[in-house]
């Protein structure tokens, strides 16, 4: 019996990983009740753990779960079945549902669900967490840990967002071509935010138990497969794969941070780099250039070092020029200043940074102070560089990066 329970649990976990979002999307698209769909599906998984050890894993676990969840949705009681009597009732539901299962494949409506979660009526800061929960089944506590808020706060935000979807009638649909651009940007931005949280998270922390970077790539692959003719979807996936390819080179054997320019490129994952290059090339044939393609092109220029042995900073600066004209982002402007410094010298780079000095958003942005410190140090302005390093160190939460910055500051004093 114990072995049967383990097999059932493993099968339920596989089904959750592969089908959770499809099942939530199918159920919620018909009622716009995301929370209700999640509740019904939770009961279906509970029924699976009750029944599968006795009857064996069904031939189509996804269809079985959907049948039980649908039956649960129309259950007159509409309450969580947690008592012994409730569990018996859930078994009866499962048995009845099995008789109504079909061999038809479940349509994939996860993209519709993502567009609903990224609708303009949903607060932008909660779109990414909402997609993580509804499509991937993340619990609120895990999401809260990744996005640096309390579990109670994140739970409240997610509940409010789901209520808004239901009460305002947000449609579960892929927008028409005329309105797709802006709405797709919101979906891609939410996915990239999830990836970035996982990518920047200090190694070994609690949120790494379900790596958000890996899940972000999984979502990116999903969108690219469902919208194969959208160049920006391909560009985002390419960008994330370039970054993921460098994972093994980001830390040395002692666990210390290694900046991109100093990484051992033989440690980069060649297969991921090649896949990223192919996606970027395919996107380029579609004749529409966007933010993610340009960011991926910057990473491609860095990746070319593995072939040429050098970094083409002039080309990178031009890409950042184009990217800045599209986004107006101060983050892009900082990276552009660094590229200018490499191509034209520290004085030119520092001048480009100083132009940004009045942007209050940079007061607490570590990369700005780290870049400023590095350029001041190159120019021999030790007191100013030390102050900038102090700001950067105080803002950094990754211990490895903090040690790296402390090492740079220490060199100034010798």
N, C-alpha and C positions, 0 to 999 in steps of 0.2 A: 504493500500500500504506500509505503514511504517513497519507493521508487516511482510509483505511478504519480504521486503528488509532485515529485521533482520534475518528471517529464511534462506534466500538465503546466506547472509553473513556468518551465523553460519555453514551452509552446506559447503560453500567454504573453510572455515577455517579448518573444519574436514577433507575435502578432501586434503587440503594442507598438513596437519600434517601427514596423513596416506599415501598419494599417491604421494606427490610432487617428492620425489626422484625416485620412480618407473617411473613416467612420464618423468622426465628429462633423466633418464638412457635409457629408450626405444627410445626416440627421438635422443639423442646424440650418442648412439651406432651405429646408421645407417649413421651418417654423420661426427662423431668426432667433431662436432661443438657444444660444451657445451653452449657457450653464445647464439647461435642461438636457441637452445632448450629452454633455460631459457626465452628468449624473446617471443617465440611462446607460451610458457605456461603462461607467464604473460598476454598475450592477451586473452588466453582461460579463465583465471580467470576473466578478465575484462568482457568478454562476458557472463560468468556465472552470474555476478552481474547485468548485463543488462537484461538477459533473464529469469533467474530462478524466480524472483519475479512475472513475468507475467505468466509463464507456469507451475510453480511448480518445485521442485527439481527432476531431472530425477531419474529413478530407479537405474541406474548405473552412479553415478556422475563421477567416474574415466574414464569410457569409453566415456562419453560425452566430458570431458575435452580433452582427447586424440584425439578424432575425430576433435574437433575444432582446437587444436594445429597443427595437421597434415595438415589440410586444410590451416592454416595460413602459414605453412612452404613453401607451394607451391604457395602461393599467389604471383603473378607477381610483385606487388608493393614492397613487402619486406620492409615495413617501419612501424614504430609504428603508430597505428591508433588512434589518439587522438582528431581529430576534430569531429564536429557533423556528418559530412558526413562519416567520418571514422567509427564512432560508428554504423551508419546505415549499413555500409558495413559489419561490424563485425557481426551484427545480421543476415545478409543474409548468411554469412559464417556458422554461428551456425545452421541456419535452414537447409542448404544443408548438413552439416556434420551429423546432426541427422538422415538423411535418410540412411547414410552409417555406422551407428553404428552396432556393433555385440554384441552377448551375450558372446563371448569368454573372459575369464579372461586374464588380462594383465600379460605377463610373468614378473617375478621379476628379473630385471637385475641390481639392485642396487649394488650388489657385483662387477659386471664387472665395473661399474662406479667408485667404490672406488679403485679398482686396477689401473684404469687409472689415478685417482687423486694422487695415491701413487707410480706412476711409477718412476724408478730411474732418468728419464730425468726431473722430476719435482723437483725443489729445496725443500729440506727436510722441511724447516721452513714454507712453504706454503701448504704442503700436508694436514695438519689437518684443517686449515681454508678453503681450497678448498672443502674438504669433507663436512664440516659444511654447506657451501653454496649450493653445488650441491645436496646433499642428504636431507638436512633438510630445505633448503630455507632461511638460515640466511642472513640478509643483511650485507654489508661490514662494516657499522658503528658499528653494534653490535659485529661483530667478532673483529674489530679493538680495541674496548674497552676492550675486554677480553684478547687480546694478547698484550696490551700496546703499540700500534702504532697508528698513526693518521689514520683517515678514508681514506684520500687521498692515503696514502702509501699502506694501505691494499688493497684498490680498484685497484691500479696499479699492485700490486703483483698478485692478482687474475686474472686480465685481461691478464697479461703476461703468467700466467700458462695455462689459457684456450687457448690462441693463440698457445702456444707450443704444446698442445694436438692436435690441428687441423693441424698445419703446419708440425709437425714431424710425424704425423700419429700414435700416440700412440694407441695401440690396446685396445679395450674394451673387455677384455676376462679374465677369471680366468686362471692363468698360469697352465701349466702342472705340474704334481706331482714333477718332478725333479727340477723345479725352483720355486715351490710354497713357500718353506720355507722362503727365503729372502724377497720375495714380500709380503707374508702374514705378516711378521714382520713389514714391512713399514705401512701396513694398520692398524695393531693392535697398533703400536706406535702412529699413527695419532689419533686414537680413544682415546688412553690413555692420549695423550697430551690435547685433548679437555676436558676429564674428570678432569684431574689434574688442568687445568685452573679454572674450576668451583669449584672444591673442595677447592682450596687454596684461592679463592677470598674472601676478607673480606665481612662479612655478611652485607646486606643492601645496597650494592653498585649498581650502575646502571646496570651493566652487569647481575645482578641476575634476571632481569625481564624475561629472558629466560635462566634458569639455565643450564650451560654447563655440570655440573656433571650429571644431569638427562638425558640430550641429549646424553652424552657419553655412559651411561648405555643402552640407547635405541639402539644406534648403535652397542654396544657390543652384545646385545640380537639378533639383526638382523644378525650379522656375525655368531654367534653361531648357530642360526637356519638354516642358509644357508650352514654352514660347520660344521655339528654336529660331525664329526669324527676327527676334528682338536683339539688336546688337548690344544694347546696354546690359541685358541679362547675361549675355556671353562675356561682356567686358568685366562685370562684377565677379563672375566665377573665375575668370582668368586672373584677376587681381588677387583674389583670396588664395588661389592655388600657388601663385608666385610667392606669397607670404608664407604659406604653409610649407613650401619646399625648403625654406631656410630654417625650419624649426630646430633641426639638429645642430645648426651652426650658431645659434643665438647665444649659447652658453658654452664655455670651455669645460674641460674635464673637472675643474674645481667648482663649477657652477657659476662662474663669473660672467657677467654680461660682455658680449662682443658686438660692437657696432657693425652695421652692414658693410661699410667700406673696409673693415679689417677681418671680415669673416673668411674662413677657409672654404672657398667655393667648391672644393671637392666633396664637402659634406652636404651640399645641396642635393635634394632629391631630383635626379635627372628626369625621371618619368613625369613628375608633377610639373617641372619646368617646361618640358616638351608639350604636355597637355595644355598648359597655360598659353604657350606660344601659338599653338594650333587654334585655340579658341579666339585669341586676339586677331589672328590673321583672318579667320572666318568672319568675325565682326567687321573688320576693316573693308571687306568686300561689299558690305551693305550700304555704304555711302552716307551713313549718319554717324557723326562723331559726338561722343558725350563724355561726361565726367569719368565714368568707370573705365572706359576704353583708354582715356588719357592717363589715368592713374596706373592702369595695367601696363601701358607703354613705358612709363617711367620705370616700373619694375623690370620690364623686358630689357631696358637699356642697362640697368644694373646687372641683370643676369648675363648680359653679353660679355661681362668680364671673364666668365669661365671659358670663353672662346678666344678673346683678344688679349687678356691679361691686363686690361686697362679699363677705366670707366670714362665714357664719353660725356663729360660734364656739360659741354656746350649743348649737346642734344637734349640732355635732361633739363637744362635751363629753358630751352625753347618749349619743351613739353609743359613745364610749369607756367610759362608765359600764357600758353593756350588755356591751361587749366584755370589759372587765375582769372582770365577774362570770362570764363563760364561761371565760376563759383563765387568769386570775390572773397574766398575764404581766407582768414588770417593764418590758418594752419598751412594752407598751400603757399601763402606768401612767405612764411618762415622757411619752408623747404626750398622755395625759389631763391631766397637769400643765401642759403647754404650752397646751393648749386652755383650761384653767381660768385661766391667766395672761392669755390674750387676752380671755376673757369677763369675768373678775372682778378682774383686776389682778395685778401681779407678786408681791405678798405672798402672795396665796392660792395662786398657782402654785408658789412656792418652798416653801410649807408642804406642799403635796402631794408635792413632790420629796423633802423632808427625811424624810418618812415612809419612803421607800425606802432611806435611807442605810445601813441595816444589812445590806442584801442584797449579799453579797460578789460576786455575779455582775456587779455594776455597776462594780466597781473598774477593770476594763479595758474598759468599754463607752463608746466615744466619745460617742454621742448624749446620754448622761446628763450627762457633764461639759460638753458644749457647751450643753445646755439650762440647766444650773445656772449656767454662766458668763453666759449671756445675761440671765437673771433677776437675778442679783446685780448685773450692770452697770446694769440698769434702775433698781435701787434705790440706785445710787451707791456700792455696796460694792466699791470698786476693787481693793484688795489681794486679797480673796477671789475676785473675778471673774478677776483676772489668774492666780491659781493654778489656777483651774478651766480657763481657756483653755489654760494650759500643759499640763495633763493631757490635754485634748482633742486638742491639736496633736500631742503625743507619740504618741497612739494612732491617729491618722489616717494611712492609707496612700495615699489619693488626693491627689496634689499639688495639684489645683485646690481641693479642700475644705480642705486644709491652708493654702493661701494665703488663703482666705476667713476662716478662723479667726484667722490671724495679723493680717489686716487689722482684724478686730474687736478683737483685743487691743491693737493699736497705737493705736486710737482712745481707749482708756482712758487712755493715757499723755499725751495732748495736753491 
